[in-house]
């Protein structure tokens, strides 16, 4: 039963040197492999060279990452989106014609005469850079704008197809072509587009014999929505299934710190699914613990991976133990990752109620309220300035300069500027309120 950790590189891709620390650590806390979503960090070549990010890895870097994984006893499963979430491709002028809807860069038109050759070349370049892989993930989730362009509508009318037929036909054609070139590779797709699909549509296309679905769901136990009828449906069709949880990047689009209890509960819910389907244990290949870095190519960064490593360790422990997270298990995790102290998050009511910007603007503040927070605010400002310097140095060890600047400007600079203004306004109000 594999335990893959998802590395989402469409934001905050690591320097190669960090993998030398990260991958052995992942193995140490219970991972058996990594699901690497390169997106624009892969060194595409030829007609696809424009897909590369300026800080994309070189072929030598890709090889080195695999060597580190092998030494860490981790398998590598590459992931390339081939249908939905192709923003990094469809945003470019030379690929605009491939869009399902001309206004949106999310979805590829499955009926464009060159779509299959485009994604086949993308996948082929990545497979050729990974000579020892057993599985390859083709994405294909959240194909929101399916069957809306004139080409697709014409095909649907001529074939008397639904949008579901359009989906399975495209994916089946893609996989059959890839299987001929890479007969030793098994292909995975996300499952969400098939959840409400008639089983006969899936089996009629042969897709059930071509791919292994990876079923994703990120909610905690109290909100978990996947019912037994879905498993009955999938297990009757697919010889093998994967499941996908989340250890970060699945709560808020601008989440900065990972809510561990939310994600641990998600893994406890998945444990229940596995127990309820224990008679089909051999059909479940494993779990991928997803760690999204952006909700899509055009959104801001959410939690950075190093911040989420304690949560990841807890989630892996939950999956391995197959029970609720006990105090003993938590202690084991603490020893594996080092002790993390709690962060005080006190709110000072005087700042909220007695020092509102309206009151400051009209010089209607009370020194009694200001005195309650000003010394703490000054200390916090000194600490944040020091944090800014320290975190810049630490992030630069792991990430490229663009990621460091984006993270600081998104999450640290606003806090620093807010504190600066608070202290400045407070000092001014103290001066204004000095008795004559």
Protein Blocks (a to p, Z undefined) as FASTA:
>chain_A
ZZdddddfkgopacfklmmmmmmmmmmnopabdcddfklmbccehjllmmpcfkbccfkl
mmmmmmmmmmnopacdddddfkeoilmmmmpmklmmmpmblkbckbccfkbmklmmmmmm
mmmmmmmmmmkbfbdceejpailkgokafklmmmmmmnopafklmmmmmmmmmmmmmmmm
mmmbccdddfklmmmpcfklmmmnommmmpccddddfbdfklocbdfklmmmmmmmmmbd
cddddfehklbfklfbdcfklmmmmmmmmmmmmmmmmmmmmmpnbdcddddfbfblkbcc
dddfklmmmmmmmmmmmmmnopacdfklmmmmmmmnopaddddfbdcfklmmmmcfklmm
nopacfklmmmmmmmmmmmmmmmmmmmmmmmmmmmmmmcfklmmmmmmmmmmmmmmmmmm
mmmmmmmmmmmmpcZZ
